Amino acid sequence: MSALIIRLPEDKRTRLKLVAKARKVSVTKLIEEMATIVLADFDAETRFELRAARGRGRIVEGVALLEKAAAKGARPKRG
């Protein structure tokens, strides 16, 4: 593990300490959890962008698949 020095305004530092205390974790653990959330969000956005790029220009194909799925969902249930 490595160390990271960040500069924050004093009021933000104080508020982060209060949040960490309320959650019963250290400020270090709180920052680590926040970094995990940001990285997961970035990864999800990247995956979405890649999938969107793969589907670009395939609107007709996509609509046909949606219609097919909707038709399957509308089947009457057997009793």
N, C-alpha and C positions, 0 to 999 in steps of 0.2 A: 504494500500500500504506500502511496506517496502523499505528501503534504501539499496543500494549495493555500496560498495566501490571497484573500480577496479584500478589497477595500469597500466598506459600506458606510453610508451615513450613520451616525450614532443612533438616531431614532429607529432605523431599520434593524440595527444590531440588537437594540433593546427589545424591540417587538419580537424578533426571532427567538431571543432568549425566553421571553414570556410564552411563546407558542410551544417551544421545546419543553419548558417546565410543565405546561398544561397537559402535554402529551406524554409526560414522564420519560423523555428521551433527552440525550445530549444535543447541543446545537450541531455538533458534527454529524450525529445520526440523522437529525432532521434535514440537514443539507444533503446528505447522502440519499435519503428517501426522495427528496425533491428532484435531485439529479436523475434518479431512476425513472421517475414519472416523466420528466422532460425527454429523456432518451427513448422511452417506450412510445411516447407521442410522436417523436420524430420518425421512429421506425415505422409506425403505423401510417404516417403521412407518406413516407417514401414508398411503402408497399402499395398504397392507394394510387399514387401517381404512376407507378409502373403498370398497374392493372388498367388504369384509365388510358394510358398510352397504347396498351395492347388492344384495347377495344375501340380506339378512335377510328372512325370511318366504317364501323361495322354496325350501324344503327339498325338497318333492316334486319340483319341477322339477330340482333339483340331483341328487337320487338317480336320477332317470330318465336324466339325462345320463351319470352314472357307470356305470349298468347298460349303457347303449348302448355306451360306450367299452370296458367289460369284455367285452362280447359280440364286438366287433370284434377285440379282442386274442386271443380264444380260437379264432379261425378256424384250421382246419388248413392247414398250408403246402402249396403245390402243388409237386410233385416234378418 
